[in-house]
């Protein structure tokens, strides 16, 4: 696989008319693009600054879990956001960023009759609360959001995205639950083009969130909610997932009929 080409990403951003994603930094290898973005944000990097790498040596997901980051195969990118929202309202942005990534993936996986490029077969793209993008029930992308707060205001939000693009196999502990665009029949799409599409979608979603928080995304959240109707356990709560509320909390209806809102936690799906 050839290395990620920063100049090609710049050209694609210009072709798309995207102002988001600049300044753009592309490294052959880094420890973590989220670390790069966070350091840059602390030094004053503007809203929209983007950091990509061909490989990560210490890529991570939620809870500090390692993110499989081999060179030349996938996309690892992070952006600096400076949303003008109160610190108490910023948490749902993780869901919004998941929807942004899912929208790019869904267009790529749509059949030709829907006008999408790529020509893939029909595969359901869904969002698993709070931060995973699934395709065909397997994890295709993950989003890691890290906010830097200053009192009641938001100093910056770092959004990291790992998207499996050309991977044809995964380590044994991931092989049963991970997938890639190539494994779903979408191969040959340049990573540079996908990177530009992701940056454009993230920028657009960030602007919509700043203007209306989760309200503009309610319909897409309901449509893409993979957990809805499944029996789950999260943060000590067991029941049936019943959607996502306007604050981004997962709603779970217990056996007692009570609807509980869960703000954070790792979700386990309970087999019936």
C-alpha positions as CSV (number, residue, x, y, z in Angstrom):
1,X,0.0,0.0,0.0
2,X,1.3,3.5,-0.8
3,X,1.7,6.1,1.8
4,X,-1.0,8.7,2.5
5,X,-0.5,11.8,0.4
6,X,-1.2,15.1,2.1
7,X,-1.1,17.1,-1.1
8,X,-3.7,14.8,-2.6
9,X,-6.0,15.4,0.4
10,X,-5.5,19.2,-0.1
11,X,-6.6,18.8,-3.7
12,X,-9.7,16.8,-2.8
13,X,-10.7,19.3,-0.1
14,X,-10.4,22.1,-2.7
15,X,-12.4,20.1,-5.2
16,X,-15.1,19.6,-2.6
17,X,-15.1,23.3,-1.7
18,X,-14.3,22.4,1.9
19,X,-12.8,25.1,4.1
20,X,-12.7,22.7,7.1
21,X,-9.6,20.5,7.5
22,X,-7.0,23.2,7.4
23,X,-4.2,23.6,8.3
24,X,-3.6,20.0,7.4
25,X,-0.7,17.9,8.8
26,X,0.0,14.4,7.5
27,X,2.7,12.2,9.2
28,X,4.2,8.9,8.0
29,X,3.9,7.7,11.6
30,X,2.9,9.1,14.9
31,X,2.0,7.8,18.4
32,X,-1.6,9.1,18.1
33,X,-3.2,11.7,16.0
34,X,-5.4,12.6,18.9
35,X,-2.3,13.5,20.9
36,X,-1.0,15.5,18.0
37,X,-4.2,17.4,17.7
38,X,-4.5,18.0,21.5
39,X,-0.9,19.4,21.6
40,X,-1.6,21.6,18.7
41,X,-4.9,22.8,20.2
42,X,-3.0,23.8,23.4
43,X,-0.6,25.8,21.3
44,X,-3.5,27.7,19.6
45,X,-4.4,25.6,16.6
46,X,-7.7,26.9,15.0
47,X,-11.0,25.2,14.6
48,X,-10.8,22.8,11.7
49,X,-7.1,21.9,12.0
50,X,-6.6,18.3,11.0
51,X,-3.9,15.7,11.8
52,X,-3.5,12.4,9.9
53,X,-1.0,9.6,9.9
54,X,-0.3,6.6,7.8
55,X,0.3,4.6,11.0
56,X,0.0,5.0,14.7
57,X,2.2,3.3,17.3
58,X,-0.2,4.0,20.2
59,X,-3.6,4.5,18.6
60,X,-6.4,4.2,21.1
61,X,-10.1,4.1,21.4
62,X,-12.5,4.8,24.3
63,X,-11.2,3.8,27.7
64,X,-7.6,3.7,26.5
65,X,-8.1,0.6,24.5
66,X,-5.6,0.0,21.8
67,X,-6.7,0.8,18.2
68,X,-5.3,-1.5,15.5
69,X,-3.3,1.0,13.3
70,X,-1.1,-0.7,10.7
71,X,0.6,1.4,8.0
72,X,-0.8,1.9,4.6
73,X,-4.3,0.4,5.1
74,X,-6.7,2.6,7.0
75,X,-7.5,6.2,8.0
76,X,-6.4,7.7,11.3
77,X,-7.3,11.3,11.6
78,X,-8.1,13.8,14.3
79,X,-9.4,17.4,14.2
80,X,-9.5,20.3,16.5
81,X,-13.0,21.7,17.1
82,X,-13.7,24.9,19.1
83,X,-17.5,24.8,19.4
84,X,-19.3,27.7,20.9
85,X,-21.5,25.7,23.3
86,X,-21.5,25.5,27.1
87,X,-19.4,22.9,28.7
88,X,-22.5,21.2,30.1
89,X,-23.9,20.7,26.5
90,X,-20.9,19.5,24.6
91,X,-21.0,15.7,25.4
92,X,-23.5,14.8,22.7
93,X,-21.0,15.9,20.0
94,X,-19.6,12.4,20.1
95,X,-22.9,11.1,18.6
96,X,-22.9,13.9,16.0
97,X,-19.4,13.0,14.9
98,X,-20.4,9.3,14.7
99,X,-23.3,10.3,12.4
100,X,-20.9,12.4,10.2
101,X,-18.6,9.4,9.7
102,X,-21.6,7.1,9.1
103,X,-23.0,9.4,6.5
104,X,-19.8,9.1,4.4
105,X,-19.7,5.4,4.8
106,X,-23.4,5.0,3.9
107,X,-22.9,6.9,0.7
108,X,-20.0,4.6,-0.3
109,X,-21.9,1.4,0.5
110,X,-25.1,2.5,-1.2
111,X,-26.0,0.6,-4.4
112,X,-25.5,2.4,-7.7
113,X,-29.2,3.0,-8.1
114,X,-29.0,5.4,-5.2
115,X,-26.4,7.4,-7.1
116,X,-23.5,6.7,-4.9
117,X,-20.0,6.0,-6.2
118,X,-18.2,2.9,-5.2
119,X,-20.9,0.4,-6.3
120,X,-21.1,-1.6,-3.1
121,X,-23.9,-4.0,-2.2
122,X,-26.7,-3.0,0.3
123,X,-25.2,-3.1,3.8
124,X,-26.8,-1.5,6.8
125,X,-24.7,1.3,8.4
126,X,-25.6,1.9,12.0
127,X,-24.4,3.9,15.0
128,X,-23.8,2.0,18.2
129,X,-24.1,4.4,21.1
130,X,-21.9,6.1,22.0
131,X,-19.2,6.0,19.4
132,X,-19.0,3.1,17.0
133,X,-20.0,2.9,13.4
134,X,-21.1,-0.5,12.3
135,X,-21.6,-2.0,8.9
136,X,-23.4,-5.3,8.6
137,X,-23.3,-5.5,12.4
138,X,-19.4,-5.3,12.5
139,X,-17.3,-2.4,13.6
140,X,-16.1,-0.3,10.7
141,X,-15.1,2.9,12.4
142,X,-14.6,4.3,15.9
143,X,-14.7,7.8,17.2
144,X,-12.8,9.1,20.2
145,X,-13.8,12.5,21.5
146,X,-11.7,14.3,24.1
147,X,-12.9,17.7,25.4
148,X,-10.7,20.3,27.1
149,X,-12.8,22.5,29.3
150,X,-12.1,25.8,30.9
151,X,-14.6,26.5,33.7
152,X,-18.0,26.6,32.1
153,X,-16.7,27.0,28.6
154,X,-15.2,24.7,26.0
155,X,-11.6,25.4,25.1
156,X,-11.4,22.7,22.4
157,X,-12.7,19.3,21.4
158,X,-10.5,16.8,19.8
159,X,-12.3,14.3,17.5
160,X,-10.4,11.2,16.5
161,X,-11.6,8.9,13.8
162,X,-10.3,5.4,12.9
163,X,-11.9,4.1,9.7
164,X,-11.0,0.6,8.3
165,X,-10.4,1.1,4.6
166,X,-8.2,-1.5,2.9
167,X,-7.7,-4.0,5.7
168,X,-8.2,-7.6,4.6
169,X,-7.7,-9.2,8.0
170,X,-7.6,-8.3,11.7
171,X,-5.9,-9.7,14.8
172,X,-7.7,-12.8,16.3
173,X,-9.4,-10.8,19.0
174,X,-11.0,-8.4,16.5
175,X,-11.6,-10.7,13.5
176,X,-15.1,-11.7,14.5
177,X,-16.4,-8.2,15.2
178,X,-14.5,-5.9,12.8
179,X,-14.8,-5.1,9.1
180,X,-13.4,-2.8,6.5
181,X,-14.6,-1.1,3.3
182,X,-12.5,-3.6,1.3
183,X,-14.1,-6.5,3.1
184,X,-17.5,-5.1,2.2
185,X,-16.7,-4.9,-1.4
186,X,-15.6,-1.2,-1.6
187,X,-11.9,-1.3,-2.7
188,X,-9.9,1.0,-4.9
189,X,-11.3,4.2,-3.3
190,X,-8.2,6.4,-2.5
191,X,-7.8,7.1,1.2
192,X,-7.1,10.7,0.3
193,X,-10.6,11.1,-1.1
194,X,-12.2,9.4,1.9
195,X,-10.2,11.7,4.2
196,X,-11.5,14.8,2.4
197,X,-15.1,13.5,2.5
198,X,-14.8,12.8,6.3
199,X,-13.3,16.2,7.0
200,X,-16.0,17.9,5.1
201,X,-18.7,15.9,6.8
202,X,-17.2,16.5,10.3
203,X,-17.0,20.3,9.6
204,X,-20.6,20.4,8.4
205,X,-21.8,18.4,11.4
206,X,-19.9,20.6,13.9
207,X,-21.6,23.7,12.5
208,X,-25.0,22.1,12.7
209,X,-24.4,21.0,16.3
210,X,-23.2,24.5,17.3
211,X,-26.4,25.9,15.9
212,X,-28.9,23.4,17.3
213,X,-27.2,20.8,19.4
214,X,-28.8,17.4,18.8
215,X,-32.1,18.6,17.5
216,X,-31.0,18.7,13.8
217,X,-29.8,15.1,14.0
218,X,-32.8,13.5,15.8
219,X,-34.1,11.8,12.6
220,X,-30.8,10.3,11.7
221,X,-30.1,9.2,15.2
222,X,-33.4,7.4,15.4
223,X,-32.8,5.7,12.0
224,X,-29.2,4.7,12.7
225,X,-29.6,3.6,16.3
226,X,-28.3,0.0,16.3
227,X,-29.1,-0.7,19.9
228,X,-32.8,0.2,19.8
229,X,-34.9,-2.8,20.7
230,X,-31.9,-4.9,21.9
231,X,-31.5,-6.1,25.5
232,X,-28.5,-4.4,27.0
233,X,-26.5,-3.9,30.1
234,X,-24.8,-0.5,30.7
235,X,-23.6,1.3,33.8
236,X,-25.4,-1.3,36.0
237,X,-28.7,-0.9,34.2
238,X,-30.2,-3.9,32.4
239,X,-33.1,-3.6,30.0
240,X,-34.2,-3.0,26.5
241,X,-32.6,0.0,24.6
242,X,-35.3,2.5,23.8
243,X,-33.6,5.2,21.9
244,X,-31.4,8.3,22.6
245,X,-32.8,11.3,24.3
246,X,-32.2,15.0,23.3
247,X,-29.2,15.2,25.7
248,X,-27.5,12.2,24.0
249,X,-28.3,9.7,26.8
250,X,-29.1,6.1,26.1
251,X,-32.6,5.2,27.2
252,X,-33.1,1.8,28.7
253,X,-36.4,0.4,29.8
254,X,-36.0,-2.1,32.7
255,X,-38.1,-5.1,33.5
256,X,-40.0,-2.9,35.9
257,X,-41.1,-0.7,33.0
258,X,-39.1,2.3,34.2
259,X,-37.2,4.2,31.5
260,X,-33.7,5.2,32.6
261,X,-31.3,7.6,30.9
262,X,-27.6,6.5,30.9
263,X,-25.1,9.3,30.3
264,X,-22.0,7.1,29.8
265,X,-20.8,3.6,30.0
266,X,-19.7,0.5,28.0
267,X,-22.7,-1.3,26.5
268,X,-23.0,-5.0,26.4
269,X,-25.7,-6.6,24.3
270,X,-27.3,-9.5,26.1
271,X,-28.2,-12.5,23.9
272,X,-31.8,-13.6,24.2
